[in-house]
């Protein structure tokens, strides 16, 4: 079997493939949009200022400290203390380390601590707790006292939803269903050892086909029976050679 044969097999089942992919995409859309719970992103911003004077040298120093602070926020020193001081969060340091995101903009003195949860209020409690513990730990360890917490709540009072995974899930369902359907058809044709083309018979066995038998369906039999019943007695009977 060559590549063209597989292409023809896929074309014959194109409607089946399209139906299968469409059902998979619609199912993924419905599950993502209706069944899965919504997620919200809670965040808090920290402005870093290591000195009392705001000059170019101090700003550059603060920017260089950003990477150190990012590592410190997710270190066991901060996370373990957060867990011990805020037991009502009911989180372990490992959970915090996996869920917390610490980001910063280029050439900026701002740090953003964010987390995605099913409850915006609960996520807000977590990021504020981590920010307060980090603020106190930096003051004790590095003697940096000028770190200010800037609440990053929504201006309109509506909790901001996290980036939707709807498009990703639908695209994933499209790719997986397409590969599965095409793979199934190719595997089925590969395992099927029946001869469907007279040319294959001649190429493989060297036999010349003398004729072919057409497929007879139930509709053909019903039409034949109807013609037989409608034929009058004494009508001549003809035999057709093909």
C-alpha positions in Angstrom: 0.0 0.0 0.0 1.4 3.4 -1.0 0.8 6.9 0.3 -1.9 7.6 -2.3 -3.9 4.6 -1.1 -4.0 6.0 2.4 -5.0 9.4 1.2 -7.9 7.9 -0.7 -8.9 5.9 2.4 -8.9 9.1 4.5 -11.0 10.9 1.8 -13.6 8.2 1.8 -14.0 8.6 5.6 -13.7 12.4 5.5 -17.3 13.0 6.8 -16.7 10.6 9.7 -13.4 12.4 10.6 -15.1 15.8 10.5 -18.0 14.6 12.7 -15.6 13.0 15.2 -13.4 16.1 15.5 -16.5 18.4 15.7 -18.0 16.4 18.5 -14.6 16.3 20.4 -14.3 20.1 20.1 -17.8 20.8 21.2 -17.4 18.5 24.2 -14.2 20.2 25.2 -15.8 23.6 24.9 -18.8 22.6 27.0 -16.7 20.9 29.7 -14.3 23.9 30.0 -17.0 26.6 29.9 -19.8 24.9 32.0 -18.3 22.1 34.1 -14.9 23.3 35.2 -15.0 25.9 38.0 -13.9 29.4 37.2 -10.5 30.6 38.4 -9.4 34.0 39.5 -6.1 35.6 39.7 -5.2 37.5 42.9 -2.1 39.6 43.1 -0.3 42.2 45.2 2.6 44.5 44.1 5.7 45.4 46.1 7.8 48.5 45.4 11.4 48.1 46.3 13.4 51.0 47.6 16.6 50.1 49.4 17.6 53.6 50.4 16.2 56.9 51.7 17.4 58.9 48.7 15.9 58.4 45.3 18.8 58.9 42.8 20.0 57.0 39.8 22.4 54.9 41.8 19.8 53.9 44.3 17.3 53.0 41.5 19.9 50.8 39.8 20.7 49.1 43.1 17.0 48.4 43.6 16.6 46.9 40.2 19.6 44.6 40.8 18.0 43.5 44.1 14.8 42.5 42.3 16.1 39.1 41.3 17.3 38.4 44.8 14.0 39.3 46.2 12.2 37.1 43.7 14.2 34.1 44.9 13.7 35.1 48.5 9.9 35.3 48.2 9.7 31.6 47.1 12.4 30.4 49.5 11.6 28.2 52.5 12.5 31.1 54.8 9.4 33.1 53.7 7.1 30.3 52.8 7.6 28.3 56.0 7.0 31.4 58.1 3.9 32.2 56.1 2.5 28.7 56.8 3.3 29.0 60.5 1.9 32.5 61.0 -1.2 32.0 58.9 -2.5 28.5 59.6 -6.0 29.5 58.5 -4.7 29.4 54.9 -4.4 25.6 55.2 -1.5 25.4 52.8 1.9 23.8 53.0 5.1 25.5 51.9 5.2 23.1 48.9 1.8 24.1 47.8 2.7 27.8 48.0 5.9 27.2 46.1 4.0 25.5 43.2 1.1 28.0 43.1 2.8 31.3 43.6 4.1 33.4 40.7 6.6 36.2 41.3 7.2 38.5 38.3 8.8 41.8 37.6 8.9 44.2 34.7 12.2 45.0 33.0 14.0 48.0 34.6 11.3 48.4 37.2 11.3 48.5 41.0 8.0 46.7 41.2 7.5 43.0 42.1 4.2 41.2 41.6 3.1 38.3 43.7 0.1 36.4 42.1 -1.8 33.2 42.6 -4.7 31.6 40.7 -7.5 30.1 42.9 -11.2 29.3 42.5 -11.9 32.0 45.1 -10.6 35.5 44.6 -10.9 36.4 48.3 -8.9 33.3 49.3 -6.2 34.0 46.8 -6.1 37.6 48.0 -5.5 36.4 51.6 -2.6 34.2 50.4 -0.7 36.8 48.4 -1.1 39.5 51.1 0.1 37.0 53.8 3.2 36.2 51.7 3.9 39.9 51.0 3.7 40.8 54.7 6.0 37.9 55.7 8.5 38.8 53.0 8.4 42.5 54.1 9.4 41.5 57.6 12.0 39.0 56.6 13.8 41.4 54.3 13.9 43.9 57.1 15.4 41.3 59.4 17.8 39.6 57.0 18.9 42.4 54.6 18.1 45.4 56.7 15.9 46.8 53.9 12.9 48.6 55.4 11.6 50.5 52.4 9.4 47.9 50.8 5.9 48.9 50.4 2.8 46.8 49.6 0.5 48.1 46.9 -2.8 46.3 46.8 -3.6 45.2 43.3 -7.4 44.8 43.6 -9.8 45.4 40.8 -10.9 49.0 40.3 -14.5 48.2 39.4 -15.0 45.8 42.3 -15.3 42.8 40.0 -12.8 39.9 40.6 -10.5 39.5 37.6 -10.7 36.1 36.0 -7.5 34.3 35.2 -6.5 33.7 31.6 -9.0 31.3 30.1 -7.9 27.9 29.0 -10.9 27.5 26.7 -9.0 28.1 23.5 -6.1 25.9 24.6 -8.5 23.0 25.5 -10.4 23.3 22.3 -7.3 23.3 20.2 -5.9 20.4 22.1 -9.2 18.5 21.5 -9.0 19.3 17.8 -5.4 18.0 17.4 -5.9 14.9 19.5 -9.2 13.9 17.8 -7.8 14.5 14.4 -4.8 12.4 15.0 -6.9 9.6 16.6 -9.5 9.5 13.8 -6.9 9.5 11.0 -4.7 7.0 12.8 -7.7 4.7 13.3 -8.5 4.8 9.6 -4.9 4.1 8.5 -4.5 1.3 11.1 -7.8 -0.2 9.9 -6.7 -0.1 6.3 -3.3 -1.5 7.1 -4.7 -4.5 9.0 -7.3 -5.2 6.3 -5.7 -7.8 4.0 -8.6 -8.0 1.6 -8.0 -7.0 -2.1 -10.2 -4.1 -3.1 -8.4 -3.1 -6.3 -7.9 -5.4 -9.4 -4.6 -3.7 -10.0 -3.3 -5.1 -6.7 -4.3 -8.6 -7.7 -2.4 -8.3 -11.0 0.7 -6.7 -9.4 0.9 -9.1 -6.4 -0.2 -12.5 -8.0 0.3 -11.9 -11.7 -3.3 -12.8 -12.4 -5.4 -11.0 -14.9 -8.9 -10.3 -13.7 -11.6 -11.6 -16.0 -14.4 -9.7 -14.5 -15.9 -8.3 -11.3 -19.0 -9.0 -9.3 -20.9 -5.9 -8.3 -22.2 -5.4 -4.8 -25.9 -6.1 -4.5 -27.8 -4.3 -1.8 -31.2 -4.8 -0.3 -32.6 -2.0 -2.4 -31.5 -3.8 -5.6 -33.3 -6.9 -4.5 -36.5 -5.0 -3.7 -36.4 -3.3 -7.1 -35.9 -6.6 -8.8 -38.8 -8.2 -6.9 -41.0 -5.2 -7.8 -40.2 -5.6 -11.5 -40.9 -9.3 -11.3 -44.3 -8.7 -9.7 -45.2 -6.1 -12.2 -44.2 -8.2 -15.2 -47.3 -9.7 -16.9 -47.7 -13.3 -17.7 -46.5 -14.1 -21.2 -44.0 -11.2 -21.4 -40.7 -12.2 -22.9 -37.8 -12.6 -20.6 -34.4 -11.1 -21.6 -31.0 -12.0 -20.3 -28.4 -9.2 -20.3 -24.8 -9.9 -20.7 -22.2 -7.6 -19.3 
